[in-house]
Structures are given as C-alpha cells and as structure tokens.
Amino acid sequence: MKKYYLLLSAFIGLSGAVFSACSSEEDSPIVENNADNAIRFAANTEFSRAGDITTNTLTTFNVYAYTGTATSPNVFMNNVEVKKTGVNTWSYSPIQYWPAKESVDFYAFAPASWLGTSDPLKPIPYDSYPGTEDIIYAVSPNLTGNAGMANAQVLFNFRHALSKVTVKMSSTNTNLQVKVSNVALANIMTKGNFHFPSASTSGTPSAESIGTWSDQNTPVPYILHMSQDANDLITLTTTATDMATTGMGMGGAKYMTPQTLSWRSNGAGNDNYITVMCSVYDAKSGAKLWPNANTPSENVVEGSTFGDGLLKFPLSTSSFSEWHPGYHYVYNLVINSNEDMGAIEFGTPSVDSYVDVTTNYQ
C-alpha cells in the first residue's frame, strides 16, 4: 500500500508602511471661511485596504487639546467631534481660536468610542475582541496660531493602534483533497492599555512617535472558521483561501491587540498558535489519507464530527516573536503531501504589505 505523509508549510508576511497623502489642486482640502485665528481641520489620505479606516470611510474623528505643560496640562478642547460635511470638508462646533502666547498639543482618534471615559494623557483600556474594529490615532504637539495666515490648519497624521492578522490556506497538490472544518487562533490577548505618544505622529515612525501597549491580558480563542455541517467544509485549492470568510467565522482580517508571541511547549500552556482541524483525501479515489492509524494521538481530534486531525502552527517565527501596531501579519498555510517527508515542517517567512492610514491636515 502506498504511504502518504503530510507536508505543511507556513509563509508569514508583515510590513509597516506609511503613505503620505498628496492632493491635486482640484481635491485639496476645503475649509470654512472663519476668522484668521480660528483652529481649522481638513483631511485626506491615499487608498487603503478594505476594513482599514480611510478618508473614504472616516466621517468623524475626535480631538483633545491641551495648553500648559506636560506636568500641569490645561484642557483646551475636550473630546470635540470633527465631522465630514462634504468632499474634503470638515467642521466642528463651537469654533475654537488659537490662544495668545501659548502652544497647543492636539490628540485625535477614531472611532469616538474607543477612548471611553479616559483621555489621551492617561493609559486607555481597550478590548480588541472580536477583532472587527480598526482604531487610529494622531498627535500634533506644540502648535501655535498665526493670525496672519487665513487658512492655517492643524496637521494630523493618523496611525493604526492595532495589529492586523490574516490567515489563508491552500493546497498546491492537485492529487489531494483537503477539507477544513475549523480554524482558530489560540491564547490571543484581547485586553490592554494603550498609551498615546508625546511626539508628533507625522513623518517617519520612531519609538517616540508610535503609541505603545502595556498590561496585555485575557487570552481567548479567535474562531476564524467553524463548520456546522458538511456544507460548511472548506475544500482547499491552489488559490489561497481566507479562513475567516465562510462558515461561522467572524469575517475578514482581524485587528488584534499588539502582543508578545510564544511557542515554547509545542502548542501547550500559554503558547500562541493557529489551530486547524482538517482531513486529507485522495482526489481520485476519495480514500481518506489523513488522519490514519499511524497518526500520533496529539494530532487526532477525539469525537470530531468529520474524523479530523489537528494541526498547530506557531504564530511566532524566526523572523518575529511579537505583533507590532500598524503591521499586517499574513499567515499562508499550505498543506501538501510528499511521501519522502514524514515530518511537519514550516517554510521560510515572506514579506507582505500593510497600508497604514495617513490623514493630513494642512
């Protein structure tokens, strides 16, 4: 009898690119004709991927502003909502004016709900579960008005506060039929405290201009796909399939709390990993190849409706052991069969791109 072995490879992609927006004369920001020393806002940004906050989807953002010093700040604008009122037109009420002989520190964020009762000068508790919300922030410190400039504006550059995670699966061996019933992420921290940076978020990102996270806690599983019956099973093809688009998945890429990733116990304890329940068949005969009588017990799902085996892929790799804010981590899992290889192996990580939201006020 011919023997079949399972060969798996994982390609993990990440990036953190910032794209500054540029406007032509036709689409340059429009501002209301207020007094010369009024504080004004305007917004534009380049195209970003579906699900990310962009100028096209952003209709409101909120602003805090402070005068005084870092040790003794005075609230100047208290959670003011700025609304999109037309093409490249933004307004708020009541209009605020630049204070004389004082600088102002501006903090902006969207959506409005994620700061809750906190403010940008404090650690902000946040729960990223179920991972469907993108959140952005911006800081423009030490600004002063100029009564001689009719349209002086606050310049904001928004950045993502969360990490973005996508899991895709495929099988490039057309002699196989791989059916997937369940895909989940294990031990993912959902809660933590976000800290606004004190430096401007415009320009090239630096340690001082990127928001940070602390006290990550509350690990939970994220179910990306769950089959309730045979109709929900995903049959892999040579084209990578997003594992959060069908069945009882929660849809699309996940926006996760940035966190340290561990793989110390091969999927035991507090390890962070992707878990996949699937079965592998011969494409021509339909004979089941895996799991089989020789499959180790740790790779067999007792009581599985479809008699599936269990695979675990670490979320950390030799390239990275932490999810950073503003990065998109794309995990491409490829399940193939090769009779010359009996071990489960992981391929070399590759790099994919993630588009940061950039919104400029000028």
C-alpha positions in Angstrom: 0.0 0.0 0.0 1.3 3.4 -1.0 2.2 5.6 2.0 1.3 9.2 2.3 2.8 11.8 4.6 1.6 15.3 5.4 3.9 18.2 4.5 2.9 21.6 5.7 4.5 25.0 5.0 3.7 28.4 6.5 4.6 31.7 4.9 4.2 34.6 7.2 4.1 38.2 5.9 4.3 41.5 7.6 5.0 45.2 7.0 4.5 48.6 8.4 4.5 51.2 5.7 3.3 54.8 6.0 1.9 56.6 3.0 1.6 60.4 3.0 -1.3 61.7 1.1 -0.9 64.2 -1.7 -3.7 66.4 -3.2 -4.1 68.0 -6.6 -5.5 71.5 -6.9 -8.9 70.0 -7.6 -9.1 67.9 -4.4 -7.2 70.0 -2.0 -8.9 70.4 1.4 -11.8 72.9 1.6 -12.1 75.0 4.8 -14.8 77.2 6.1 -14.3 80.9 5.9 -13.8 81.6 9.6 -11.7 84.3 11.3 -8.0 84.2 10.6 -7.1 82.8 14.1 -9.7 80.0 14.1 -8.4 76.5 14.5 -9.3 74.5 11.4 -9.1 70.8 10.4 -9.1 69.1 7.0 -8.4 65.5 5.9 -7.2 63.4 3.0 -5.4 60.1 2.6 -4.4 57.6 0.0 -6.3 54.4 -0.7 -6.1 51.6 1.9 -7.3 48.0 2.1 -10.9 47.1 2.8 -11.6 47.1 6.5 -9.0 49.7 7.4 -10.1 53.2 8.3 -9.6 55.5 5.3 -10.7 59.0 4.3 -13.4 57.4 2.3 -14.9 55.6 5.3 -13.9 58.1 8.0 -16.8 60.5 8.6 -15.9 61.7 12.1 -12.9 61.8 14.5 -12.5 63.3 17.9 -9.9 65.8 19.3 -8.5 66.6 22.7 -6.2 69.6 23.0 -4.1 70.9 25.9 -2.2 74.0 26.8 0.2 74.4 29.7 3.0 71.9 30.4 3.3 68.2 30.5 3.2 68.1 34.3 0.4 70.7 34.5 -1.8 70.5 31.4 -4.9 72.5 30.9 -7.8 71.2 28.8 -8.3 73.4 25.8 -10.5 71.1 23.6 -12.4 68.4 25.4 -13.3 65.4 23.2 -14.5 67.6 20.3 -16.2 65.8 17.4 -15.0 66.8 13.9 -17.4 65.9 11.1 -17.1 65.4 7.4 -19.6 67.8 5.9 -18.7 67.4 2.2 -15.9 66.4 -0.2 -12.7 67.2 1.7 -14.7 69.5 4.1 -14.6 69.1 7.8 -16.2 71.2 10.6 -16.8 71.3 14.3 -18.7 73.4 16.7 -18.2 75.7 18.5 -15.2 77.1 16.7 -12.1 77.4 18.8 -9.4 80.1 18.4 -5.7 80.0 18.9 -4.8 81.1 22.4 -2.4 84.1 22.6 1.2 83.3 23.5 0.6 79.6 24.2 1.3 76.5 22.3 -1.3 73.7 22.0 -0.9 69.9 22.0 -3.5 68.1 19.8 -4.6 64.5 20.1 -7.0 62.9 17.6 -8.5 59.5 17.3 -11.3 57.4 15.7 -13.7 55.9 16.2 -15.0 58.0 19.0 -16.0 55.1 21.3 -12.6 53.6 21.9 -11.3 56.1 24.5 -14.4 55.6 26.6 -14.2 57.8 29.8 -10.4 58.1 29.5 -8.3 60.8 27.7 -5.1 60.8 25.7 -2.9 61.7 28.7 -3.8 58.5 30.5 -3.5 54.8 29.7 -6.5 53.8 27.7 -8.1 50.4 28.5 -9.2 48.6 25.3 -10.6 45.2 24.4 -10.0 44.3 20.8 -12.3 41.3 20.7 -13.9 40.2 18.4 -11.2 41.9 16.2 -13.5 43.7 13.7 -12.7 47.3 14.6 -9.7 49.3 13.3 -8.7 52.2 15.6 -6.4 55.1 14.6 -4.7 57.9 16.5 -2.7 61.1 15.8 -0.6 63.6 17.7 0.4 67.2 16.7 2.1 68.9 19.7 3.5 72.4 20.3 1.4 74.2 17.8 0.7 78.0 17.8 -1.7 80.0 15.7 -0.8 82.7 13.2 -3.4 85.4 12.7 -1.7 86.5 9.5 -2.4 83.1 7.8 -6.0 82.9 6.7 -6.1 79.1 6.4 -3.6 77.8 8.9 -4.6 74.3 9.8 -3.6 71.6 12.3 -1.7 68.8 10.6 -2.5 65.3 11.7 -1.0 62.0 10.6 -3.1 59.1 11.7 -1.6 55.7 12.5 -3.1 52.3 13.4 -3.1 51.4 17.0 -3.7 47.6 16.5 -2.0 44.8 14.6 -3.8 43.2 11.7 -3.8 39.4 11.2 -5.0 37.3 8.2 -4.9 33.5 7.9 -5.0 31.9 4.4 -4.8 28.2 3.4 -4.2 26.4 0.2 -3.1 23.0 -1.2 -0.9 23.0 -4.3 -1.0 19.2 -4.8 -3.9 18.5 -7.1 -3.8 14.8 -6.2 -5.1 15.7 -2.8 -8.4 16.9 -1.5 -8.0 18.8 1.8 -11.2 19.6 3.7 -11.0 22.0 6.6 -13.7 22.2 9.3 -12.2 24.5 11.9 -9.6 27.2 12.1 -8.9 29.3 15.2 -6.2 31.4 16.9 -5.3 30.2 20.4 -4.4 32.2 23.5 -4.7 35.6 22.0 -4.6 38.5 24.5 -7.6 40.8 23.8 -7.2 43.5 26.5 -4.5 46.0 27.3 -3.7 49.7 27.9 -2.9 52.0 25.0 -0.5 54.9 25.5 -0.6 57.9 23.1 2.9 59.1 22.1 4.0 62.6 23.1 5.8 63.3 19.9 4.2 64.1 16.5 2.9 61.2 14.5 3.8 62.9 11.2 6.9 61.9 9.3 8.9 58.7 9.6 7.7 56.5 12.5 10.1 56.4 15.5 10.0 55.0 19.0 8.8 58.3 20.4 6.0 58.8 17.8 4.4 55.4 17.9 1.7 54.5 20.5 2.5 51.7 22.9 0.6 48.9 24.7 1.0 47.6 28.2 -0.6 45.1 30.6 -2.0 42.8 27.8 -4.3 40.2 29.3 -7.4 38.0 29.0 -6.3 35.3 26.5 -9.2 33.9 24.3 -9.5 31.8 21.2 -10.5 33.6 18.0 -12.6 31.3 15.8 -11.9 32.1 12.1 -13.9 29.3 10.6 -16.2 26.7 12.1 -18.2 24.1 10.1 -21.6 23.1 11.5 -22.2 20.5 8.8 -20.6 19.1 5.6 -21.8 22.0 3.5 -19.6 24.4 5.6 -16.4 22.4 5.0 -13.8 24.3 3.0 -12.0 22.3 0.3 -8.6 23.8 -0.3 -7.5 24.8 -3.8 -4.3 26.1 -5.3 -5.6 29.6 -4.6 -5.2 30.7 -1.0 -8.5 31.0 0.8 -9.1 33.5 3.6 -10.2 31.3 6.6 -12.5 34.0 8.0 -14.9 34.4 5.2 -17.3 31.5 5.4 -19.0 29.2 7.9 -19.3 30.6 11.4 -16.1 32.8 11.1 -16.2 36.4 12.2 -15.2 37.7 8.9 -12.1 39.1 7.2 -8.8 40.2 8.7 -8.6 40.6 12.5 -7.5 43.7 14.3 -5.6 42.4 17.3 -4.1 43.9 20.5 -0.3 44.0 19.8 1.4 41.4 22.0 4.4 39.1 22.6 4.0 35.7 21.0 5.4 32.5 22.4 6.0 28.9 21.2 7.8 27.1 23.9 5.6 24.0 24.5 4.6 23.0 21.0 1.1 24.3 21.5 0.7 23.6 25.2 0.4 26.0 28.1 0.3 29.7 27.0 1.6 29.2 23.5 0.1 31.3 20.7 -0.7 29.4 17.6 -3.1 28.7 14.7 -5.1 25.5 15.1 -6.5 23.7 12.1 -8.9 20.8 12.1 -9.0 19.0 8.7 -8.9 15.7 6.8 -6.9 14.8 3.7 -8.3 12.6 0.9 -7.0 11.1 -2.4 -8.6 13.3 -5.0 -9.3 10.5 -7.5 -10.5 7.6 -5.3 -11.8 9.6 -2.3 -9.9 7.4 0.1 -9.0 9.1 3.4 -5.3 9.5 3.8 -5.0 11.6 7.0 -5.5 11.2 9.9 -4.9 7.5 9.8 -4.0 4.6 12.2 -0.4 5.9 12.3 -1.3 9.5 13.2 0.0 10.5 16.7 -2.7 10.9 19.3 -2.0 14.6 19.7 -2.9 15.1 16.1 -6.3 13.3 16.4 -9.4 15.1 17.4 -11.4 12.7 19.5 -15.2 12.9 18.8 -14.7 15.1 15.7 -17.9 15.0 13.5 -15.8 14.6 10.4 -13.0 12.4 11.9 -10.5 15.3 11.5 -6.9 15.6 12.5 -5.4 18.6 14.4 -2.6 20.8 13.2 -0.9 23.6 15.1 1.1 26.4 13.6 3.1 28.8 15.8 2.2 32.5 15.4 5.8 33.4 16.3 8.6 32.7 13.8 12.3 33.1 13.5 11.6 36.5 12.0 9.4 37.9 14.7 8.0 37.0 18.1 5.7 40.0 18.6 2.8 41.7 16.9 3.5 45.4 16.5 0.9 48.1 15.9 0.5 49.1 12.3 1.7 45.8 10.9 -0.2 43.3 8.9 0.7 39.7 9.6 -0.3 37.3 6.8 -0.1 33.6 7.5 -0.3 31.5 4.4 -0.6 27.8 5.3 0.0 25.3 2.5 -1.0 21.6 3.0 0.6 19.2 0.6 1.6 15.5 0.6 5.1 14.2 -0.1 6.0 10.6 0.5 9.7 11.4 1.1 9.0 13.6 4.1 7.2 12.4 7.2 7.6 15.4 9.4 5.6 18.5 9.7 7.7 21.4 8.6 7.4 25.2 8.2 8.6 27.2 5.3 10.6 30.4 5.2 8.6 33.6 6.1 8.0 36.1 3.3 7.1 39.7 3.5 3.7 41.2 2.6 2.5 44.8 2.7 0.1 46.6 5.1 -1.1 50.1 4.4 -1.2 52.5 7.3 -3.9 55.1 7.3 -2.4 58.6 6.8 -4.7 61.6 7.2 -3.1 65.1 6.7 -4.4 68.4 8.0 -2.9 71.4 6.4 
